[in-house]
Amino acid sequence: MKFTTLLLAVLLSYGAFAQGFYFEMKMSSSKQGDMGNMKVFSQDGNTRSEIHMGTPMGAIDMVALNLKSTPNLVYMVNEKDKTYSETDATKSSQWKDNSQDEYEITVLGKEKVNGYNSTHVKVKRKDSKIEEEMWTSTEIPDYGSFEMAKTKFTGRVNLIKALKEKGVEGFPIRIKTAAGGNDMQIDFVKAEKRSNPSSLFSISGYTKSANAAIGGIDMKEAMQKMQNMTPEERKAFIEQMKQQTPQNH
């Protein structure tokens, strides 16, 4: 009996360790409407985020990998050209996690968003003029697992600690941010536990390149389209790319 109990415990613990998950969010802005979506796959401490966006130059697909073996690096993968580039997450304004005391959290109240009861907060980093609004909910089953996935919008451990210090917990079901006069809204769509293949988190067979961030678009054709854009369209597109492409500062 003791052996059976021990074996069952081992099998259950292995299943918990091997379990991965998936969640999806949609992106929009007040100026452009629907912008696309982000799909996130996680397994054994590795995270893959896929962003699909519609732009005046056509559809753009971007893949970012954050691997357990190299936690401070973000790999931007171009699946079309089989190339990747590296970004130091500790130096990127879009990816780094500031120290806990650098986050200024203002609790704005309780609201129901996307069908979930949530807490509305304003988040500001002391080293930045950009403010974010977040709506977090504990009604997402096992939200603690999902919030640890390292993407541009989730997985910042010190931010999570700063929120908890203010009594705020849960997975972000809506995020609003603004930069350069353009706003972006990210809304939770769904989340589920599932196993993901290791191939999703590998850059084996890919070549390192300095310009691998943008995939799925013919750059020669894109440059021609940019020439035909109005100044406003060109500015909006450039800002859109800045928001989605890792930058070191």
Number of C-alpha atoms within 10 A of each C-alpha: 6 7 8 9 9 11 12 12 12 12 11 12 12 11 12 11 12 14 15 22 19 21 18 18 19 20 21 18 16 10 11 13 11 15 18 18 20 22 18 22 24 30 23 16 16 21 25 24 24 19 19 19 21 14 16 13 17 13 13 17 21 21 22 26 27 23 21 15 9 10 15 15 19 25 26 30 29 23 18 12 13 16 21 24 19 19 18 17 21 17 16 15 16 19 24 15 22 17 14 17 13 16 20 15 20 14 17 13 10 14 15 12 17 13 9 15 16 25 23 23 21 16 20 17 19 13 10 9 8 13 16 17 21 23 29 26 24 18 14 17 14 14 17 15 14 25 19 17 25 26 21 19 13 17 19 20 16 16 22 21 17 20 22 12 12 12 10 20 21 22 24 24 25 22 20 18 17 15 15 12 7 16 17 21 21 22 20 19 15 13 18 14 16 14 16 17 12 11 8 15 21 15 17 8 8 15 14 16 15 11 14 22 23 22 22 15 14 12 12 8 11 13 11 11 14 15 10 10 14 10 11 9 14 16 14 19 17 11 16 19 16 14 19 15 15 23 15 13 9
